[in-house]
Amino acid sequence: MSRTTGTAQKTESVGTDAGEARITWFPAKGAVLVLAVSHGAGGGIEARDLQALAAALPDDRVTVALVEQPWRVAGKKLAPAPRTLDTGWRGLWPALTAPGLPVVAGGRSAGARVACRTAAELGAHAVLALSFPLHPPGKPEKSRAQELLGVDVPTLVVQGGRDPFGRPGEFPQGEHGIVEVPYADHGFAVPKKAPLTQDQAMDLLTGAVAGWLGGQA
């Protein structure tokens, strides 16, 4: 395990049974929670929603840990099977709990599915699901709703209003909360002609997450 410290963040390499993973920490002063969020199957921690959370939440006493799965660290273009993603996340968990704070497990898209599937066994304090891929685009009959409905800790879904992997109105009733980012797609991008700007969309997202996390502390 190696660690490189910078002025506002630190990067930690963690060996797992799926290969070497990486955590980029954004520490908060007087932190009361850790929010650990991973990327999806087609991108990394540079995703706009993950970066927005990392920039905003430390001011609310939430340390943010952006998690890169081993396949991404290794430079591969395609994510492995869900079982391997879960293995990588399990291997990272001890490092995520090392600060001694409750850990909210989260992720976007495929990362959200991992957080949901493993929350109970790992003892996650809560789950944040960003752009949960309820179904493949155009195939609502292939629902992944049970992964979400099976979570028994407080859960928040943040979903784009025009996400082809599942719009907010398609989600089944359950114990989870759901926040819509209007006009946003699966990556929370909003069209230039939308009545809200990209910055406003991110402010909506980070504000909703911050408010929800405040209730989990």
N, C-alpha and C positions, 0 to 999 in steps of 0.2 A: 504494500500500500504506500503510495507516494502522495505528497501534498505540496502544492505550490501556492504561496500566499501573495495576494495582490492588495491594492488599497481598498477595494470594495468587494472583492470576491476571492474565493480560493477553489482550486481544482484538485480533486482527489481521484486517484485511480484505484479501483476495487476489483480484485480477482473473484470471478464467479465460476460456477460449473459450466456456464455457457461462454466463457471467455472474459476478457478484461472489459469492465464497464467504467464509466466515468461520471462523477458528480461535480457539478459546478455550484458552489455554495454562494448565496447572497445573504450574509448574516444580518440579523436585526439586533439592535441594542435592546436589552431587556426582553428578549424573545420569550413568547409564551407558547408558541407552536412552531413546528416545522411543516411546511407544505412541500412535499416531494412530488414532482410532476415529470412525466416522461413524454417523449415525442411519439409521433405516429409511425406508420409503416412506410411512409414516403418522404420523410423529412427528418430534421433534427431539432435541437433546442433553439435554433434560430427562428422558429415559428413565432409569428407576431404576438400570439396570445401568451405564450410562455415567457417571451421577453418582457411583455407589458406587466405580467404578474411579478416577475423578478425585479423590475424597476419600482413598482408601486408598493408592494406588500411589506418590505422591511420597515417602512415608516409606520406601519400598523403593528409592529412588534411580532411579525411573522417572518421567520427565516425561510427563504426559498431555496430548495435544492433541485436544480435542473439535472435530470438523469438521462444519460446517453447509454442506450442498450449496447451490449457487446458487438452486435452486428454492425452498428453504426460506427463504433470506435474502430473496428477493423476495416472500415472503408467500403463495406459491401453496399450494393444498391438496393437489394431486396431484403425485406425482413423475413426471418425464419418462421416456423410454425408457432402457433400460440403457446404450445407447451414449452418451447425453448425460450420464448419471451418471459413466461412466468418464472422459469428457472433463473434467468438473469436478474429479475426483480427480487426474487427471494434472496439471492446471493448478496444483493445490495442492502438489504434491509438492516442488518446489524450496523452498517455505517450510518444509515439514516437515523437510527435510534440513538447513536452514540452521544449526541448532545444532551440526552436525558429528558427530552421534551416529548409531548404527544405528537405523533406523526399523522398528518392527513395525507393519505395516499391519493395521487391524482395522475392525470395524463390526458393527452388529447388523442382522439380517434383510437387506434390500436392500443395506445398507452392507457386510455380510459378503461378499455376492456380488461387489461391486465390488472389494473387497480381493483376493479370490481371482483374479478375472479379470485384474487388472493387476499382480500381485505380481512376475512374472518380468520384464516389460518395465521396471518401475520400480526393480528391484533391492531389493525389500523384504527385510529381514533375516529376517522370519518373518511369519506371519499368525494373527490372532486372529479367529475367527468366532463371534459371539454370536447365538444363535437363528437359525442358518443355515436358510433356508427350502428344505428339501430338495424339497418339492413343494407345490402349492396344497392347502389343506385338502380332504380327501376325494378327492384325485386323485393317489394314489401313482404312477400310471403316467406322470405328467408330471414325471419326476425331473430335478433339476438337479445330480445327483451329480457329473457330469463337471467342473463348475466347481470343485468341491472337490478331486476326485481329480487334477485337472490341476496343482495347486500343487506346486512342487518345492522349497519351503523348509519348515522346521518349522512345523507348523500345529496349533492347538488349537481344537476346537469345544466350546463350552459351550452345553448344550441343556436346556430345561425337560423334566421327565419327562412332562408332558402337553401338549407343544407340538403343536397340530394341523397345523403345517407340517412335522412330522417329529419323531417321538420318538427318543430315543437308540438304541433297538434297531433302528430302521429304517435306520440309516446303514450303508453298505457298508464292508467292510474296506478299509483303506488305510493310508497312512503317517501320517495325522493322529491326534492324540490326541483323546479325547472325555471330557468331564466332564458328568455329569448333575446338575442341580439338582432334587431330588425334588419332585414335586407342582406344579412351576412351569409356567406357561403360556408363550405366545410372548413376553410382556413380563416374564417371570420373577415374575409375581404368584402367590402361593400362597394357597389357600383358608384362611379363618379356622379351619376345623376340621382343618387339616393338623397333623401332629405336629411341625412346625417353624414358627417364626415367620417373618415377612417379613424381619426383621433377620438372622435366622440363615441364611436363604436367600442374602442378599446377602453375608454373611460367608463362606459356602461358596464363592460365585462369586469374590469378590475374593481369597480365600486361594488358590484353585486357580490363578487367573491370575498372582498374585504368585509362587507357587512355580514355575510354568512359565517365566515371564519370567526368574527367577533363573538358570535353566539356559540362557538365550539370551544373557546378557550377555557 
